[in-house]
């Protein structure tokens, strides 16, 4: 076990409960839970599920979406991957594979049902939770967020801040969202960067 890693991380890492489902996808891949948790972390990033590149590297957000996310947060790559500062807890730990149309399959619900509550309980030093995408919004913010949709939930970010900040997915597929919603760059991101820096610099 890595220093500071919660015991549940060692239970998650060998998980193979979705093996049959993954074998039936176009990629026919094996499960590979990407676990990035430390009990001392003050910031929690909640994503959707690893993509193929992350599945191959074993490093969360090790792709262009990660580059954009780090820009949004105002952190360096080294800061982002400092596990004593930032934990990353996706809605599913494994790459779920591709749909027949080439898009990512959704995170299997059984993953969150099996692991999520216990993992969150182990991360008891978190001061800021960043929720990325509709699956994360719905699980953490409830039925109202699921009904409202991503754009409306993110637009209502002040309601949740400074403890929780909902974001769209940083995928380049969401460029249209950024063009349609200039407030995201002019209002939300400056406040988010300030809050991230405040929490990261806390020493107590």
N, C-alpha and C positions, 0 to 999 in steps of 0.2 A: 504494500500500500504506500502511495506517495505521501510525504509529510503533509498533514493538514487535510487530506482527502477523506471525506466521510465514508464510513463503512459500506454504505449502500452502493457506492461507486464500484466496489469489487463484486457486488452481486449483479449489477447491470452489465458490466463489460462482457461476461461470457453468455449473455442472454441469446437464445436461438429460437424463441417462440414464434417468430414470423418466418422461419426458414422456408416452409412450404409455399407461403404466399410470394416471397421474393423469387423463388425458383420458377414460379409461373409467369414472371414479368419478362419483358423483352430482353432485359440485361441478364436474367438468370443468375443473379449475384447471391453471394452468401451474406448473412447478417454480419454487420460490423458496427456495434454500438460505439458512437463517438462520445466519450464521457469527459467532461471538462469542468469538474466541480472541486471547490475548496471551501472549507467551513469558514475561513477568515474573510472571504470575498464580501465587499460592501455593495457591489453592483451585480445584478443578475440580468442577463440578456436571455430572453425567451424567444427562440426562433421557431420555425416550422419543422423542418427535418433536414438532415444533411443532403446535399446534392451529390452527383456522381464524383466530382472532383474531391469533395470533402471525404466521401466514402473511401477514395483511393489514398488520400494523404493522412487521414485520421486527425486532421486539424480543423476545427470548426471555422466557418467563414473564410476558408483558404481559397478564395475565388474573387471574381470581380465584384460580386455583391458585398463581400467582406471589405473590399477596398472602399466602396461607397459608404458602408456602415461606419467604418472608422473615420471617414471624413465627416459624416453627420455627427458623430460623437465628439470630434475634435481630439482624438487620441492617436498616438503613434502605434505602429504594429507591436512594438515591444510592450507598451502599456496595455494594449488590448489583450495580449497573451500572457500577462502577469496574473496567474491564477489566484494569487493572494489578494488581488484587487477585483477581478472580474470572473464570475462563473457564467457558464453558458449551458442552459437547460432547454433543449428543444422540446417540441411537443411529441416528437418521436426521435429516438437516439440513432436509428439506422436510416440509410438511404432507402426509400420505399420503392424505387424503380420508376419506370416511365409508363404512361398510358399509351394506348395504341396510336394516339395522335402526336406523340413525342413530348407531351408535357409531363411534369412531375406528378406522380400519384400523391394523394393526400397522406398525411401521417396516419398510420394505423391506430385507431382509437385504443386498442388493447394496451399499447405502450404506456400512454398516460394513465390508463386505469390501473395498470400494474405498478408503476414506479413513481408517478409524479408527486403524490401527496407526501410520501416518505422522503423523497429527495428535497422537496421544499422545506420540510421540517428540519432537515439537516443543515440547511443554509440559513441559520438564524442570526447572521450578522448583516444581512442585506438591508441597505438603506434606500436603494433605488432599483426599481424593476422596470426594464425596458421591454415592451411587448411588441413583437414584430409580426404583423400580418393577422388575418382574420381568425385563424385557429387559436392563436395565443390570446387575442382579444376576447374571444368567446369563452375560453376556459377560465381566464382570470377575472374578467369583468362581467360575465354572466349573460343572461338571455337578452338584456337590453342591447348589449354590444353586438351580439349575434344578429339581432333583428335590424339594428341600425346600419350595419355594414362598415367596411374599413374606412371609407372617406369620412363618414359622419363621426365615427369614433375618434379618429385622429383629429378632426376639426374641434372636438370637444376636449382636447388634451388638457386644458387648464383645470377641468373638473377633477382630473386624476392626479395632476402634479401637486407637489414635487416628489411624491413617493413612487408614483407609477407614471410612465410616459408611453402611450401607444404610438406606434409608427407603422407606416406601410412597409412592405418588403423592399429592401434596397436593390432588388433586381432591376436591371436595365429595361426590363419589360414595363416598368412603372414610370418611364419617362413622361408618358401622357399625364399621369397623375400630378407630377411635379409642374408641368406646364399649366395645367388647369387650376392648380392651387398654389399660387405664389406665396401665400401666407406661410406655407410650410417652411420655405427657406428664409423668409424675412422675420418671422415671429417665433415659430416653434424651435427651429434649429439653434438660434442664439441662446434661447432659454435652456435648451437641453445641454448644450456644451458647457454653459455656466454651471448647471447642476452636476453634471458628470465630473467636472474639475473640482467642485466643492467636495463631493463625496470621496473622490480619489485622494484628495489631499488631507482628509481627516486623519488624525493620529490617535484619537481616543478609542 
